[in-house]
Amino acid sequence: MARSNQKQTKKLERSLITIEDPKSPISEQYRTIRTNVQFSFVDAPMRSLMVTSAGAGEGKSTTAANLAVVFAQQGKKVLLIDADLRKPTVHYTFRLNNYTGLTNILTNSAPLLPSCQETRVENLYVLTSGPIPPNPAELLSSKAMEQCIQQLYNEFDLLIFDTPPVLAVTDAQILAHQCDGTVLVIESGRTEIEAAVKAKELLEAANAKLLGVVLNKRKHRQGQYYYYQYK
């Protein structure tokens, strides 16, 4: 049983290429996304960014984590928040415990700032999901969530939210209007055009400021590696 759990954990761990290989073409793509996102906010600073996808397994959590790293590397004090209260994975990515997290904060069973964990990346902190609740959508739409975000604005330069896929549940739409900007991740060769369009329409209906789309796992013509493009 212990060996099975170890295999599952290893499977869920994601390689943070922006840490392991910061000079790689993929890491450079993440920095390009960072620059393009910043250019979307000329008159006012961006304080919160939501990363989501149309469906499951398209790379939104990997994108959110690596974007958090490159923003922190720029000198911003960043908090990556695992707002996927159904299938959280951020604690696996950064190899942190998930005993206390966002759900504890929203139910007033833990203090906010002490629940934000340091990472091995300078300036980067993580607020894990906490225990999986029976009512994720209700928690994310609560007054407590609004108050949580406002309090975090006083402590961090940028909040990055990793949310569930748009077409699966309503959670991303609930958070979209509370964030300054949204990035939609789609996977090359996998995400259907109709699904991507539907996800875009749902986000716009929720008054999301859709900054752009990250095209994930598009194979480069001259090589065999995968990388991210921003459109």
Phi, psi and omega in degrees: 000317180297319179295323178297318179295322179296319178297319180296317180298316180298322180295323183278341178294136180248143178283123176271088187296334179290345174261311186289325183216072186294344181263003182288158177301326180293317178299322178295325176296321177296321178292328176294318177299316178304314181296315180296322177297316181295325177293342178284348182235086182270318187271338181217148180289146175277127181251338182214141181224131178252134177244126180217182179216170177287310181232184182282151173074019183263358174105015184291324180289321176296318179296314180300316182295314181289327174294321177300320180296311185290330174291320178294322178296338178281350178107359178280145174275109190247140172241118174268121185249124177276095179263013171272088186276008179252315178225070183290143181222351185301324180294330175290316182303316183260005177056052180246162175281157181235032180290323181229133182199210187301318182296327177293321179296314185289343177254013177058034179251007177201149177287151187290295189297320177295344180276349178277119187263142175288154175240178178285355177263126179299137179078358182251126178237158181229134169250107182288175184289326191081184180302141180291123184270166177279348186225063183303314183298319180295321179294317182291334180265005184282163175297327179299325179293317177300316180294323178299313181297315181297321179293321181291331176300331180284344186247337186231151178283327184213133173253130176241123183257126171263114186242165178295164177300145184296319186280348183276313183215175184270359188303315182296321179295325179296318183278337188304315184285350178268350182255152181291329181206159181228138174244130180256127180257130174231152183258127180299128178080359181237310181291125178286147182302318181298322180293318179296317179295318179297318178298316178300316181296319180294321178293318179294325178294335179269012179065033177282145172267095183280112184279328182169185183236136174262120177269112189260144175061042172270123184285132178289141185293328183265005183207185183249003181274161177256152179209178183249138175241150179242128179235000000 
